[in-house]
Amino acid sequence: MTSIPQPPPGERNPLRALTLDRLRRRTSMKWRTYPADVLPLWVAEMDVPLAGPVVRAVTDAMELGDTGYPAGTDYAEALAAFAGERWGWDGLAVERTAIVPDVMLGVVEMLRLVTGPGDPVIVNPPVSPPFYQFVEHMDRRVLEAPLGADLRIDLGVLEEAYRRAVADGGRAAHLLCSPHNPTGTVHTAGELAAVAALAERYGVRVVADEIHAPVVTASARFVPYLSVPGAERGLSLMSASKGWNLAGLKAALALAGPGAAADLARMPEEVGHGPSHVGVLAHTAALRDGTDWLDAVLAGLDENRRLLTALLAEHLPGVVHHAGEATFLAWLDCRALGLGDDPAEVFLRRGRVALSSGIPFGAGGAGHVRLNLAASPEVITEAVRRMTAALG
């Protein structure tokens, strides 16, 4: 496979818009980590052209020479409007937001506000590897509260983790992934309210990574953590990064509940110097004017979820896959294939397809791989063909 056909006239699916040859001209991590004969479906970058409003915002900034330092609240106002229209949430208070360099660096700053060196940070594995990397790098201690067999938060396990975290009288935080990466689980309002109640009972501070919030299927409903009862002392990080493929245009927003406003106010001023001004302009344009493009991507992702389910059933029936309700990632249980703890290594070596190894996702990750669905149907089909060939 060397190229992907161009979309037919009138095709609105951005995931069908680019040929593989054109994608390989990109210089980002997804396309430069592996040799050219490897099909990359690992890191969370989408194979799409940028939304028109984003391109115009960035182009206008270049023409104006508008490349200084970020200022103002346009980004927060755009997110507040998006949240009201998309999630029916009118509680995003612009005055309780702050611009941060990106979601994970924002997570680090929020954790610094509510914990100290050596304090525990609870995570729900399998979960995005940076949850481990960033937390440990900042001299905090990761405490696992694994998801249940249904890939949802196990409140009993979570409560026990909370109990252990505060047993010595110290401070603790819960780094919540919502929607959940890699499973695609969308936490319900009831689940989030239960988390908030436990956090209040045990004095644990919740920091929610909600970067995938815009990437939710039509059949599911994203619920912002700060919108549920009892979450007043919570903190959240949001961004247009994943929804509009803007990882290289750094900018995110930290949000505080009413009871956490004083914490957010303690964030050092210099943190706000880290985001890219052009990134802020791009994210703002995406949220304000890029919803039609986003809806076209979401429709394409739905098609790809159905396609992957059918392909796996036909060619790799031993792989267990529960299609997620959010993100553009698929979590595949490959343990029945007999490929050991790291099937991604086998698929790469034998099949020349790069998937994310499940091992860095923590407890429950061994024997699993994560596959990036934000590609054309032809690439998804070729990836499964290569995975199947790797078993031969």
N, C-alpha and C positions, 0 to 999 in steps of 0.2 A: 504493500500500500504506500503510494507516494503522494497522493493528493486527494482532496475532497471536492466534489463538484460545487460550483457556485450555486446559490439558491435560485429557484425559479422566480420569474417576475412576480412581484407582489409579496414575496416571502418576507415575513416580519420577524421570524425567529432569529435573534442575533447569534444564536449558537450554530446556525448554519451559514453564517455570512462570510467566513474566512477559510481559505484553503490551508491545508497543512503546510504547504511550502511557504505561504506568507507568515504563518504562525512561527515557523522556525527562524524567521528573521528577527524575532524578538530576542532581547538580551537579558531578560529577567531570569530569576532563579529556576523557574519551571523549565525553561528551554535551554539553559546552559549548564545544568548540573550533570546531565547524562549525555553520552554520545548521540549523534544524529540518528542512529538506527533504533534508538529506544523511544517508545511511545510514552510520553509523560502524563500520567494521570494521578499525580501525588499531591503536591503542594496546592493550597487553596487559591489558585489564580484561574480566572475564567477565560475561555477561548472566544472572546467576543470583541467587536469594535466598541469603542466607548460611546456612551449616549451622546446624542447631538448637543444637548444643552451643556454638558460637561466640556466637550470640545470647544464650543463657542466661548465659554467662560474662561478657559485656559488660554485660548488664542487671543481673546480680547486683552487679557492681562499681559501677555507677551508683547502685543502691539503697543500697549500703554507703558510698558516698562514697570508694571505694577507688581514688583517682586520684593517688596519690603517685608516688614514685620506684621504679623496678624493683629487685627484690632476689631472691636465692635462685637455685636451679639447677633449678626445676621445668621450665622450657622445655627445657634441655639433656637432662634425664632423659626427658622426653616424646619428644624427637627420637631419643634413643638407643634407646628401646623401639620406636619406629616403624621405625628403621633395621634393628633385629634382626628384626622381624616382616615387613617389606616387602622388604628387600634381603638378608636373611640375614647382616647385618654386625653383629658384636658388638664391633667395635673402636672404637666412638665413646666416647672417654674423657671423662666429664663434667668432670674436672679440667683437661682441655686444651681448654676452650671459654670463650668470652666473649660476652656480649650486645653487639651493635652496633646502630646505628640502623636500618639496612636493608642489603641485600646490597651495593649499589654503594658506599655509604659505608664499609661494611666492607672492600670491595676496596681502596678508597683507603687505609685504615689499614693493611692488610696489605702493600700495596706500599710504603708509607712505612717499614715495618719492614725490608724486604729490599732496597730500592733507594734511590738518592739522586737529587737534582735532575739532570736531563739524562740519566739512565740509560735504556736501552731497555726497553720492555715489548712482548713479542711477542704478537700476536693472530692469530686464524685467520679471516680474512674469507672470505665475507660473514658479519659478526657484528654483534650488537646495537650500535646507534649509541652508547649510553653508554660502551662500551668505549673509544671514541675520545675522547668528550667529557670523561669523568672523568680519564682518563690524561693528556690534554694539559693540562687545567686544573691538575693537580697538578705541572706542570713535569717530566713524563716524556716520553720520545720513543717514539711508536708505531712498531713494526717489524712489517710484515705477513709472514705465512707462510700464503698462501691454501690453502683446502681444495682437494682434487683435484676432477677432473671428476665423480667419484662422490659428491661432497659429504662426503667423509670426510677425516680428517687425512692429509696427504701427509707421511710421515715423512722422505723425502728433502728436501723443501722445508723442513720444520721444522728438520732438522739444519743445513741451510745458514743458516737464520735464527739459530739458536743460535750457530753459528760466528761469524757477523758480529757478533752482539750482544756477544760477549765478546772480540772481537779486540783491543780496546785495553786489556784487562786490568781493565775496570770490572765493576760488578755488573749483572745482568740478571734479568728475571722473565718468566714466560710466564703470561699471563692466559687461562686455559683455560675455555671455555664448555661445560659438560657437565650435561645434554644441550644440544645446540647450538641456539642461536637465531640465525637464523630457519629453519634447514633441518630441524629436528626429528631430527637424527642422534643416535643413542645410541652413544657410544663403547664399544667392547668392552673386556673385561678385558685382552686382548692388546694392543690399541692403547694403552690407558692405561699398561700396564707398559712398553711401548716408549717412551712419552713420558717416564716416570719415569727410565728408563735413560739416555736422552739428556740429561735435565736433570742427572743426577748426573755424567755424563761431562763436561759443559761447565760445570758450576757454576751452572746457571740455576735459579732458585727458581720453582716452580709455585704459582700461586694459582688455585684452581678456583672458578668461579661455578657452583654447583649448585642454583640457585633453582628450576629446573624439574624437579628430581629426582622429586617425587611424581607428575608428569604424564607417565607413560610407559604405552604400550599393553601389553596383556596378552601380546602376542607378543614383546616386547622385555624386556631385563633391564638395569636401571640398576646400574652399578657405581660406588660411591663412589671418588673418586680416592685417598683416603687408605687404601683397603683393598688396593691393589695392591702387589706387591713393589717396593721401591725408592722408594716415595713417602713415606718417613719424614720427610723435610724439607719436605713439602708443607703448604700451608695451604688451607683450604676455607671457603666461605660457604654456608650453607643457611638456609632460611626456609620457613614455611608460606604465604607471600604469594601465589605463583602458584597453588598447588594449591587454595587455599580463597578466593581473591579478596580478600586482606587488604592490598592495597597502601596503603590509607589508615590502617591500624593498624600503625604502624612498629615493627618488631622483627625482628632476624635473629641468627644465631649464627655466630661465627667458630670454626673448628675447626683444631687443629694436630696434625700427626703427631708421633710421639715425638721426632724430631730437630728439631722446630720449636717445642717447648714454651717454650724460653727466649726465642724471638722473640715469641711471643704474650704472654709475661709482661712484655715491654717496652712493650706498648700502653698509652698514657696512660690513667689512671683516668677522666678526664673523658669519654672516648669512651663509656663505659658509662652516662653520664647522658643520652645522646641518645635511646635507645629510649623508646617510650611504655610505661608500666606496663600500661595497658589493652591495648596491642598485645601485650605479652608474655602476658597472660592469654588473649587471643584465640588466639594462635598455639599456645599450650600446649593449649588445649581442642580445637583442630582436630586436632592430632597425636594426642592421647589418645583422643578420642571421636568424631572426625569422619570416620572411614575409610569408613563405609557411604555417607555423602554423597559423598565423593571417588570411590568406585567407581561411583556413579550418574552423576557427571559424566564420568568416563572412558568409560563405556559410551555416553553421549550424544556425546562427541567422536568415538568410533569411527564412529558412525552418520554424523556430519557429514563425516568424511574420505571415507567411501564416497560420500556424496551429492555432495560437491564434485567428486570424480573423475568421477562419472557426468555431472554438469552440464557440466563443462568439455569432456568428450569430445563431448557433444551440441551445445553451443552455441559453445564457444571451442576448437576442436580445435588451433588454433595455439599454445595455451598449454601449456607443458611443466610438469608437476607430478608430483613424486615424493612421495607421501604420507609424512610423517615418522612416526617411531616414538615421538615425545615432543613435548611442549609442546602448546598449543592454537593454533598458528600454522601457516600454509601459505605456502610459498615458491614463487612463480609466476614462471616464465621467460616473459616476454611479448615477447621480441625479435622473434619471427616475425610479430608483429602490425603492425610498422611504425610504432610509436608513439614512437620515439626512446628516449633514455636514461631518461626519466621518465614511464613510462606511468601512474603514479599520478596525475599532474597531469591527464592526459587523462580518466581515469576519473572524477575529481572534477569537472572542468569540464563534461564532456559527459554524464556518467551520474549525477552527484550521489551517488556512493559514495566514501567515504574509505578508502583503503588506505595502508599505509606505503610510501613511496618506497624503492626499493632502493639509491639512491645513497649515503645516509649509512651503509650497511652495509659500505662499503669495496670493495676489489677484488672483482669479480664481481657487484656489485650493480646496475650500470647495466642498464636494460632489464627489471628485475625489480620485483615488488611483494610485500609481505607482507600476507596476509589473516588476520584473526582468526576462528578457527573456533568460538569460545566464544559462540555465539549460537544461536537456534532454527533448525531446518531451514528454516522459512519465510523467515527473514532471509537465510540463506545463498542460498536460491533467488532471492530478490529481488535480492541483490547481483550474482549472475551475470547475471540478466536486465538489470540496469542496465549492467554492464560490456559486455554484448553490444550493447546499444543505443548505447553510446558509440562503437562502431565504424561505426555507420550513417551 
